[in-house]
Amino acid sequence: MSGGLLVAGTTSDAGKSVVTAGICRWLVRQGVKVAPFKAQNMSLNSFVTREGAEIGRAQAMQAQAARVEPTALMNPVLLKPGSDRSSQVVLMGRPVGEMTARGYHGGRQQQLLGTVLDCLAELRGTYDAVICEGAGSPAEINLRRTDIVNMGIARNARLPVLVVGDIDRGGVFASFFGTVALLSREDQEFVAGFLVNKFRGDVSLLEPGLDMLKDLTGRRTYGVLPFRHGLGIDEEDGLRVSLRGAVRESAVAGPVGEDVLRVAVCAVPLMSNFTDVDALAAEPGVVVRFVDRAAELADADLVIVPGTRGTVAALRWLRERGLAEAVLRRAREGRPVLGICGGFQILGEHIEDEVESRAGAVDGLGLLPVRVRFAREKTLTRPAGEALGEHVEGYEIHHGVAEVTGGDPFLDGCRVGAVWGTHWHGSLESDGFRRAFLREVAAAAGRRFVPAADTSFGALREEQLDRLGDLIEEHADTDALWRLIESGAPQGLPFIPPGAPA
């Protein structure tokens, strides 16, 4: 067996994904063969592996940090919310049905423990180290009985646990202490210590608190990571992230030409793969924002209707908020609109859905000559092709099957005037194609915008991952961290009362 570590968190968004990626990049730079793992992920932001399996984008990003090809083994269970109470369950990269939260936590989750442990064992038999990411908090005492992603997997696989806390939120000492104190005696034996994330200021002022925390818990702090701007990586939970008015973090640079290009992304319900616009946000002179009001489309040079887990619900939402009429008006005026995946389906003429929403026949916006029928089998592919004279690669994740009856070919979709539609996620990460597309948009919008000739999205992503590795290497006790990965949690860690409720 290889070494292993579970990165847990005091809360959701404490920094588990970032820390896991940073540890993976630090280790691979030391010559360690390392892989990421997350037993169960809840996310609308997913990716397709080369073997055609759907996994969370965070795990695909962590695999890139580890410089290995992502596989379904790295995220055996993916939950894709369809509402506040139900999700599509994706097992080993393939959807196996819809399930309510009560049904999943009522028994189905525990049934998947064997599959999860088998995947982890296979990875540990192949790699020198496997860095696992937990979900939410390990101290969710109402869910501990069926847990397969936090202490449930730590105890079964005998993994040491590092608890990450976001000090920028405040209350990190109470969160660290309370997390341990709400675990059973058996679970506490695997909690090795803590990692502080997003610290601002003088570390010497924090150190007395870390010493007191060690006295109270018998557990050390393995590092204090400083707050860093511009580390926007693939988000995990599309339901929790607040997108209104937000701009994806990227290097700020002025336009190459005389004008900037303004991109408005409709923040539709159950938005999926909103990382499609990251490559646009990385372009000098391109301003990306997420909007939910018709008035916010007025000054946009490009409007994007993104992917969604609920195409019919998103279409209804666009109509109710006046966004649909604003998009139609733009199209009549010859102003650019791009639909991606569910957004592409919305721009079509007709939708027949007896699978996702079970709404039956629904009229689309009618901007593209496309008719969509939802199939029970999900399309999961990694297509490549050519558009606008440039090579393009992407990935497809959808139940809707599009019949294109006119327009000019555009990837697997079509184009009519300044309206484009495609099922391909990730196409804008192809640098040459992105630049060609932006030139078309600028011409249609009447903007004197010029794409930068040397922007490489892949290189920018690598720089981000290296910065995460630098955070670990420079601000964590890497010798102690490696001993933890190699040898497990220290023996004789004290029990902190009261422990988990009976």
C-alpha positions as CSV (number, residue, x, y, z in Angstrom):
1,M,0.0,0.0,0.0
2,S,1.1,3.6,-0.6
3,G,0.9,6.6,1.6
4,G,-2.3,8.5,2.0
5,L,-4.0,11.5,3.5
6,L,-7.6,12.8,3.9
7,V,-8.0,16.6,3.7
8,A,-11.1,17.4,5.6
9,G,-12.5,20.9,6.4
10,T,-14.3,22.7,9.2
11,T,-16.9,23.8,6.7
12,S,-17.7,23.7,3.0
13,D,-15.4,26.0,1.0
14,A,-12.8,25.9,3.8
15,G,-10.2,25.2,1.0
16,K,-10.1,21.4,0.8
17,S,-10.0,21.4,-3.0
18,V,-7.2,24.0,-3.1
19,V,-5.1,22.3,-0.4
20,T,-5.5,18.9,-2.1
21,A,-4.4,20.3,-5.4
22,G,-1.5,22.1,-3.7
23,I,-0.3,19.0,-2.0
24,C,-0.5,17.0,-5.2
25,R,1.5,19.6,-7.1
26,W,4.1,19.8,-4.3
27,L,4.5,16.0,-4.2
28,V,4.8,15.5,-7.9
29,R,7.5,18.2,-8.0
30,Q,9.4,16.1,-5.5
31,G,9.2,13.1,-7.8
32,V,6.4,11.4,-6.0
33,K,3.8,9.6,-8.1
34,V,0.6,10.9,-6.6
35,A,-3.2,10.8,-7.4
36,P,-6.2,12.7,-6.0
37,F,-9.3,11.0,-4.8
38,K,-12.8,12.1,-3.6
39,A,-15.2,9.3,-2.7
40,Q,-18.3,11.3,-3.2
41,N,-18.7,14.7,-4.8
42,M,-21.8,17.0,-5.1
43,S,-21.3,19.3,-8.0
44,L,-22.8,20.6,-11.2
45,N,-19.4,21.4,-12.5
46,S,-18.2,18.1,-14.1
47,F,-15.7,16.8,-16.6
48,V,-15.4,13.9,-19.0
49,T,-12.4,11.6,-18.8
50,R,-10.8,10.1,-21.9
51,E,-12.6,6.8,-21.2
52,G,-15.9,8.7,-21.3
53,A,-16.6,8.8,-17.5
54,E,-18.1,11.9,-15.8
55,I,-16.3,13.1,-12.7
56,G,-16.2,16.4,-10.7
57,R,-14.1,19.1,-12.4
58,A,-12.3,19.7,-9.1
59,Q,-10.9,16.1,-9.3
60,A,-9.9,16.7,-12.9
61,M,-8.1,19.8,-11.9
62,Q,-6.4,18.0,-9.0
63,A,-5.3,15.3,-11.5
64,Q,-3.7,18.0,-13.6
65,A,-2.0,19.3,-10.5
66,A,-0.6,15.7,-10.0
67,R,0.3,15.6,-13.7
68,V,-1.8,12.4,-14.3
69,E,-4.7,11.6,-16.5
70,P,-8.0,11.9,-14.6
71,T,-10.1,8.7,-14.3
72,A,-13.4,7.6,-12.7
73,L,-11.4,5.9,-9.9
74,M,-10.6,9.4,-8.6
75,N,-14.3,10.3,-8.1
76,P,-16.4,7.1,-8.0
77,V,-19.6,8.9,-6.8
78,L,-20.8,12.2,-8.2
79,L,-24.1,13.7,-7.2
80,K,-25.6,16.3,-9.6
81,P,-28.4,18.3,-8.0
82,G,-31.6,18.7,-9.9
83,S,-33.4,20.5,-7.0
84,D,-32.9,21.2,-3.3
85,R,-34.1,17.7,-2.5
86,S,-32.9,15.3,-5.3
87,S,-29.8,14.6,-7.4
88,Q,-28.7,12.4,-10.3
89,V,-26.4,9.8,-9.0
90,V,-23.3,9.2,-11.2
91,L,-21.5,6.0,-10.3
92,M,-18.1,5.2,-11.8
93,G,-18.7,7.9,-14.4
94,R,-22.2,6.8,-15.5
95,P,-25.6,8.0,-14.3
96,V,-27.6,5.3,-12.4
97,G,-30.7,7.3,-11.6
98,E,-32.3,10.1,-9.6
99,M,-32.5,9.9,-5.8
100,T,-33.8,12.1,-3.0
101,A,-31.5,13.2,-0.3
102,R,-33.4,11.0,2.2
103,G,-33.2,8.0,0.0
104,Y,-29.5,8.4,-0.6
105,H,-28.6,8.9,3.0
106,G,-31.2,6.4,4.1
107,G,-29.2,3.5,2.8
108,R,-27.9,3.9,-0.8
109,Q,-24.8,5.8,0.3
110,Q,-23.6,3.1,2.7
111,Q,-24.1,0.5,-0.1
112,L,-21.5,2.4,-2.1
113,L,-18.8,2.1,0.5
114,G,-17.4,-1.1,-1.0
115,T,-17.1,0.5,-4.4
116,V,-15.4,3.6,-3.0
117,L,-12.9,1.6,-0.9
118,D,-12.1,-0.6,-3.9
119,C,-11.3,2.4,-6.0
120,L,-9.1,3.9,-3.3
121,A,-7.3,0.6,-2.9
122,E,-6.6,0.4,-6.6
123,L,-5.2,3.9,-6.7
124,R,-3.1,3.2,-3.6
125,G,-1.7,0.1,-5.3
126,T,-0.7,2.2,-8.3
127,Y,0.6,5.4,-6.8
128,D,3.2,6.4,-4.2
129,A,0.6,8.6,-2.4
130,V,-3.1,9.3,-2.7
131,I,-4.4,12.6,-1.4
132,C,-8.1,12.3,-0.6
133,E,-10.5,15.2,-0.3
134,G,-13.4,15.1,2.2
135,A,-16.8,16.9,1.7
136,G,-18.4,19.5,3.9
137,S,-17.4,18.8,7.5
138,P,-16.5,15.5,9.1
139,A,-18.5,16.6,12.2
140,E,-21.9,16.4,10.5
141,I,-23.2,14.2,13.2
142,N,-26.6,13.7,11.6
143,L,-24.9,12.0,8.6
144,R,-22.0,10.1,10.3
145,R,-23.8,6.7,10.2
146,T,-23.8,6.5,6.4
147,D,-20.6,8.6,5.7
148,I,-18.4,7.4,2.9
149,V,-16.4,10.5,2.2
150,N,-15.0,11.8,5.5
151,M,-14.4,9.8,8.7
152,G,-16.1,6.8,7.2
153,I,-13.4,6.3,4.6
154,A,-10.6,7.5,6.9
155,R,-11.3,4.8,9.4
156,N,-11.9,2.0,6.8
157,A,-8.8,2.9,4.9
158,R,-6.8,4.0,8.0
159,L,-6.0,7.4,6.6
160,P,-4.6,10.3,8.7
161,V,-6.9,13.4,8.6
162,L,-5.8,17.0,8.2
163,V,-8.5,19.5,9.0
164,V,-8.5,22.7,7.0
165,G,-10.0,25.9,8.4
166,D,-10.7,29.2,6.6
167,I,-9.5,31.9,9.1
168,D,-10.8,34.6,6.8
169,R,-14.3,33.6,7.9
170,G,-13.4,34.0,11.6
171,G,-13.9,31.5,14.4
172,V,-11.2,29.1,13.2
173,F,-10.0,28.0,16.6
174,A,-13.5,27.2,17.8
175,S,-14.1,25.4,14.5
176,F,-11.0,23.3,14.8
177,F,-11.7,22.4,18.4
178,G,-15.4,21.8,17.8
179,T,-14.8,19.6,14.8
180,V,-12.6,17.2,16.8
181,A,-14.8,17.3,19.9
182,L,-17.9,16.2,18.0
183,L,-16.2,13.1,16.6
184,S,-16.3,9.7,18.4
185,R,-13.2,8.4,20.2
186,E,-12.5,6.0,17.3
187,D,-12.7,8.8,14.7
188,Q,-10.6,11.2,16.7
189,E,-7.7,8.7,16.6
190,F,-7.3,9.5,12.9
191,V,-7.4,13.3,13.2
192,A,-3.7,14.3,13.1
193,G,-3.9,18.0,13.1
194,F,-4.9,21.3,11.4
195,L,-4.0,23.6,8.5
196,V,-5.0,27.3,8.6
197,N,-6.1,28.7,5.2
198,K,-6.4,32.3,4.0
199,F,-4.5,34.0,6.8
200,R,-3.8,37.8,6.5
201,G,-1.3,39.6,8.6
202,D,1.6,38.7,10.9
203,V,1.8,35.0,11.7
204,S,3.5,35.6,15.0
205,L,0.3,37.1,16.3
206,L,-1.5,33.8,15.5
207,E,1.1,31.5,17.0
208,P,0.0,31.8,20.6
209,G,-3.4,30.6,19.6
210,L,-1.9,27.6,17.7
211,D,0.1,26.7,20.8
212,M,-3.1,26.9,22.9
213,L,-5.0,24.8,20.4
214,K,-2.2,22.1,20.6
215,D,-2.5,22.2,24.4
216,L,-6.3,21.8,24.2
217,T,-6.4,19.0,21.6
218,G,-2.9,17.4,21.6
219,R,-2.7,18.1,17.9
220,R,-0.3,20.3,16.0
221,T,-0.9,22.7,13.1
222,Y,0.9,21.7,10.0
223,G,0.9,25.1,8.3
224,V,-0.6,28.6,7.9
225,L,-1.4,29.4,4.3
226,P,-1.5,33.1,3.5
227,F,-4.4,34.7,1.6
228,R,-3.7,34.9,-2.1
229,H,-5.7,36.6,-4.8
230,G,-6.1,35.2,-8.2
231,L,-6.3,31.5,-7.3
232,G,-9.6,30.9,-8.9
233,I,-9.8,27.2,-9.7
234,D,-12.6,25.0,-10.8
235,E,-15.5,25.4,-8.3
236,E,-17.1,22.3,-7.0
237,D,-20.6,23.1,-5.8
238,G,-22.6,25.1,-8.3
239,L,-25.5,25.5,-6.0
240,R,-23.7,27.3,-3.2
241,V,-21.5,29.7,-5.2
242,S,-22.9,33.2,-5.5
243,L,-22.5,34.4,-9.0
244,R,-24.4,37.6,-9.3
245,G,-22.0,40.4,-10.3
246,A,-19.0,38.1,-9.7
247,V,-16.0,38.0,-12.0
248,R,-13.8,34.9,-12.1
249,E,-10.5,35.6,-10.6
250,S,-7.8,36.2,-13.2
251,A,-4.9,38.4,-13.9
252,V,-6.0,42.0,-14.6
253,A,-4.7,43.3,-17.9
254,G,-5.8,46.1,-20.2
255,P,-7.0,45.5,-23.8
256,V,-4.6,45.1,-26.6
257,G,-6.9,47.0,-29.0
258,E,-8.8,50.2,-28.3
259,D,-11.9,48.7,-26.8
260,V,-12.7,46.2,-24.1
261,L,-15.2,43.4,-24.7
262,R,-18.0,42.9,-22.2
263,V,-19.4,39.4,-21.7
264,A,-22.7,38.8,-19.8
265,V,-23.4,35.2,-18.6
266,C,-27.0,34.5,-17.7
267,A,-26.9,33.0,-14.2
268,V,-29.6,30.4,-14.9
269,P,-30.8,28.0,-12.2
270,L,-28.7,24.8,-11.7
271,M,-26.0,26.3,-13.9
272,S,-23.4,23.7,-14.8
273,N,-19.9,24.0,-16.0
274,F,-19.8,27.8,-15.6
275,T,-16.0,27.3,-15.8
276,D,-16.5,27.4,-19.6
277,V,-16.1,31.2,-19.4
278,D,-12.8,31.1,-17.4
279,A,-10.8,31.2,-20.6
280,L,-12.7,34.4,-21.7
281,A,-12.0,36.0,-18.3
282,A,-8.3,35.2,-18.7
283,E,-8.1,37.3,-21.9
284,P,-6.7,40.8,-21.5
285,G,-9.5,43.3,-22.2
286,V,-12.4,40.8,-21.7
287,V,-14.7,41.6,-18.8
288,V,-16.9,38.7,-17.7
289,R,-19.8,39.1,-15.3
290,F,-22.8,36.9,-14.3
291,V,-26.2,38.5,-14.6
292,D,-29.8,37.8,-13.6
293,R,-31.6,41.0,-14.9
294,A,-32.5,42.0,-18.4
295,A,-31.1,45.5,-18.0
296,E,-27.7,44.0,-17.3
297,L,-27.6,42.7,-20.9
298,A,-27.9,46.2,-22.4
299,D,-24.2,47.0,-22.6
300,A,-22.9,43.5,-23.2
301,D,-21.0,42.7,-26.4
302,L,-21.6,39.0,-26.0
303,V,-24.4,37.2,-24.0
304,I,-23.8,33.6,-23.0
305,V,-26.6,31.2,-22.1
306,P,-24.6,28.6,-20.2
307,G,-25.1,24.9,-19.5
308,T,-27.7,23.9,-16.9
309,R,-28.9,20.7,-15.2
310,G,-32.5,21.9,-15.8
311,T,-32.9,23.2,-19.4
312,V,-36.7,23.6,-19.2
313,A,-36.6,25.3,-15.8
314,A,-33.8,27.6,-17.0
315,L,-35.9,28.5,-20.0
316,R,-38.9,29.3,-17.8
317,W,-36.6,31.4,-15.5
318,L,-35.3,33.4,-18.5
319,R,-38.8,34.2,-19.6
320,E,-40.0,35.1,-16.2
321,R,-37.2,37.6,-15.6
322,G,-37.4,39.2,-19.0
323,L,-34.0,37.9,-20.0
324,A,-35.5,35.8,-22.8
325,E,-37.0,38.8,-24.5
326,A,-33.8,40.7,-24.1
327,V,-31.8,37.9,-25.8
328,L,-34.4,37.7,-28.6
329,R,-34.1,41.5,-29.1
330,R,-30.3,41.2,-29.3
331,A,-30.5,38.5,-31.9
332,R,-32.9,40.6,-34.0
333,E,-30.4,43.4,-33.9
334,G,-27.5,41.2,-34.9
335,R,-25.7,41.3,-31.6
336,P,-23.8,38.2,-30.5
337,V,-25.3,35.4,-28.4
338,L,-23.7,32.1,-27.6
339,G,-25.5,29.0,-26.2
340,I,-23.5,26.2,-24.6
341,C,-25.0,22.8,-23.9
342,G,-28.3,23.5,-22.1
343,G,-28.1,27.1,-23.3
344,F,-27.8,25.8,-26.9
345,Q,-30.9,23.7,-26.4
346,I,-32.7,26.8,-25.1
347,L,-31.9,28.8,-28.2
348,G,-33.4,26.1,-30.4
349,E,-37.0,25.8,-31.7
350,H,-38.4,22.9,-29.8
351,I,-37.6,20.7,-26.8
352,E,-39.1,17.3,-26.1
353,D,-38.3,16.4,-22.5
354,E,-39.7,13.3,-20.8
355,V,-36.4,12.6,-18.9
356,E,-35.0,15.6,-17.1
357,S,-38.1,17.8,-16.3
358,R,-40.7,15.5,-17.8
359,A,-42.4,18.6,-19.1
360,G,-43.1,17.1,-22.5
361,A,-43.2,19.5,-25.5
362,V,-41.8,23.0,-24.9
363,D,-41.0,25.8,-27.3
364,G,-37.5,27.1,-27.2
365,L,-36.5,30.7,-28.1
366,G,-36.4,29.8,-31.8
367,L,-33.1,31.5,-32.6
368,L,-31.5,28.4,-34.0
369,P,-33.0,25.7,-36.4
370,V,-32.6,23.0,-33.8
371,R,-35.0,20.5,-32.3
372,V,-34.0,18.7,-29.1
373,R,-35.2,15.4,-27.7
374,F,-34.1,14.2,-24.3
375,A,-32.7,10.7,-24.2
376,R,-32.4,8.5,-21.2
377,E,-28.8,7.7,-22.0
378,K,-26.4,10.5,-21.3
379,T,-23.9,11.6,-24.0
380,L,-20.4,11.7,-22.5
381,T,-17.7,12.3,-25.1
382,R,-14.4,14.2,-25.7
383,P,-14.9,15.5,-29.2
384,A,-12.3,17.4,-31.3
385,G,-12.7,19.2,-34.6
386,E,-12.3,22.5,-36.4
387,A,-14.3,25.7,-36.3
388,L,-13.5,29.2,-37.6
389,G,-10.4,27.7,-39.2
390,E,-8.9,26.6,-35.9
391,H,-8.5,23.3,-34.1
392,V,-10.9,22.8,-31.2
393,E,-11.3,20.3,-28.4
394,G,-14.0,20.0,-25.8
395,Y,-16.3,17.6,-23.9
396,E,-20.0,16.8,-23.9
397,I,-22.3,16.0,-21.0
398,H,-26.0,16.0,-21.9
399,H,-29.2,14.1,-22.2
400,G,-30.6,16.3,-25.0
401,V,-30.1,15.1,-28.5
402,A,-30.0,17.9,-31.0
403,E,-31.4,17.7,-34.6
404,V,-29.9,20.6,-36.5
405,T,-32.0,21.4,-39.6
406,G,-30.2,24.5,-40.9
407,G,-27.8,27.3,-40.3
408,D,-24.0,27.1,-40.7
409,P,-22.2,24.3,-39.0
410,F,-20.5,25.3,-35.7
411,L,-18.8,22.5,-33.8
412,D,-21.7,20.0,-33.3
413,G,-24.3,22.8,-33.4
414,C,-24.9,25.6,-35.7
415,R,-24.7,29.4,-36.3
416,V,-27.3,31.8,-37.7
417,G,-26.0,35.3,-38.1
418,A,-24.5,36.4,-34.7
419,V,-26.1,33.5,-32.8
420,W,-24.0,30.4,-32.1
421,G,-24.9,27.2,-30.3
422,T,-22.9,24.1,-29.3
423,H,-23.0,21.2,-26.9
424,W,-19.2,21.4,-26.5
425,H,-18.0,22.5,-23.0
426,G,-14.4,23.7,-22.8
427,S,-14.1,24.7,-26.4
428,L,-13.0,28.3,-25.4
429,E,-9.9,26.8,-23.8
430,S,-8.5,26.1,-27.3
431,D,-6.5,29.3,-27.7
432,G,-6.6,29.7,-31.5
433,F,-10.3,29.1,-31.6
434,R,-11.0,31.4,-28.7
435,R,-9.1,34.3,-30.4
436,A,-11.0,33.7,-33.7
437,F,-14.3,33.6,-32.0
438,L,-13.6,36.8,-30.1
439,R,-12.6,38.5,-33.4
440,E,-16.0,37.5,-34.8
441,V,-17.8,38.8,-31.7
442,A,-15.9,42.1,-31.8
443,A,-16.8,42.6,-35.4
444,A,-20.5,41.9,-34.9
445,A,-20.5,44.1,-31.8
446,G,-18.7,46.9,-33.5
447,R,-15.9,46.9,-31.0
448,R,-12.3,47.7,-31.8
449,F,-11.1,44.8,-29.6
450,V,-8.1,42.8,-30.5
451,P,-7.4,39.4,-28.8
452,A,-3.9,39.1,-27.3
453,A,-1.7,37.0,-29.5
454,D,0.1,35.1,-26.7
455,T,-2.6,34.2,-24.1
456,S,-2.3,30.5,-23.3
457,F,-5.1,29.3,-21.1
458,G,-3.2,26.0,-20.4
459,A,-0.1,27.9,-19.3
460,L,-2.2,30.2,-17.0
461,R,-3.8,27.1,-15.4
462,E,-0.3,25.6,-14.9
463,E,0.9,28.8,-13.3
464,Q,-2.1,28.7,-10.9
465,L,-1.4,25.1,-10.0
466,D,2.3,25.9,-9.4
467,R,1.2,28.7,-7.1
468,L,-0.8,26.2,-5.1
469,G,2.2,24.0,-4.8
470,D,4.3,27.0,-3.7
471,L,1.8,27.7,-0.9
472,I,2.3,24.2,0.5
473,E,6.0,24.1,0.0
474,E,6.6,27.6,1.5
475,H,4.0,27.7,4.3
476,A,3.5,24.2,5.5
477,D,5.8,21.9,7.4
478,T,6.4,19.6,4.5
479,D,8.7,17.2,6.4
480,A,6.0,16.6,9.0
481,L,3.3,16.5,6.2
482,W,5.3,13.8,4.4
483,R,5.7,11.7,7.6
484,L,1.9,12.0,8.1
485,I,1.3,10.8,4.5
486,E,3.8,7.9,4.8
487,S,3.2,6.7,8.4
488,G,-0.3,7.8,9.3
489,A,-1.7,9.7,12.3
490,P,0.5,9.8,15.4
491,Q,-0.2,7.2,18.1
492,G,-1.7,8.2,21.4
493,L,-3.7,11.3,20.3
494,P,-5.9,12.3,23.2
495,F,-9.7,12.1,23.2
496,I,-11.5,15.5,23.3
497,P,-14.9,15.3,25.1
498,P,-17.8,15.2,24.6
499,G,-17.3,13.1,21.4
500,A,-20.1,12.2,19.1
501,P,-23.6,11.8,20.5
502,A,-24.6,8.2,21.2
